[in-house]
Amino acid sequence: MDAKLLDIIVCPICKGPLVLDKAAQELICKADRLAFPIKDGIPVMLEDEARALGAEEA
């Protein structure tokens, strides 16, 4: 994932910052407790594609 892209990309729901989880290949929005997948190096920033974070993941 490009560092420049990480600096400008935000959560599509709350417009808050995202955190990269390299191991899971996901972008995490802590405010909305959602994880957006990264497929083939491209972040999928669709609410329907995001998975809800469990209590232990937040």
C-alpha positions in Angstrom: 0.0 0.0 0.0 1.4 3.4 -1.0 2.3 5.6 1.9 1.1 8.7 0.1 -2.3 7.1 -0.5 -2.5 6.3 3.2 -2.0 9.9 4.1 -5.0 11.1 2.1 -7.5 8.2 2.2 -10.2 8.4 4.9 -13.2 6.4 6.0 -16.0 6.8 3.5 -18.6 6.8 6.3 -17.2 9.2 8.9 -14.3 10.7 7.0 -12.0 9.8 9.9 -8.5 8.4 9.7 -7.7 4.8 8.7 -5.1 2.5 10.2 -3.3 -0.1 8.0 -3.3 -3.7 9.2 -0.6 -5.2 7.0 -1.0 -8.7 8.2 -4.8 -8.8 7.5 -4.5 -6.5 4.4 -7.2 -4.2 5.8 -7.7 -0.5 6.5 -9.3 -0.1 9.9 -11.7 2.7 11.0 -11.6 2.7 14.8 -14.5 5.2 15.0 -16.9 3.0 13.0 -15.3 -0.3 14.0 -15.0 -1.4 10.4 -12.3 -3.1 8.4 -12.1 -2.3 4.7 -10.3 -5.0 2.7 -7.3 -4.4 0.4 -7.5 -6.7 -2.7 -4.6 -6.9 -5.1 -3.1 -3.7 -3.5 -6.4 -1.7 -4.0 -8.4 -0.6 -1.0 -12.1 -1.5 -1.4 -13.8 1.4 0.3 -17.4 0.2 0.1 -19.5 -0.1 3.3 -21.0 -3.3 1.9 -17.5 -4.9 1.6 -16.3 -3.9 5.1 -16.4 -6.2 8.0 -17.4 -5.2 11.5 -14.7 -5.4 14.1 -15.2 -7.6 17.1 -14.8 -6.3 20.6 -11.3 -7.9 20.9 -10.2 -6.2 17.7 -11.0 -2.7 18.6 
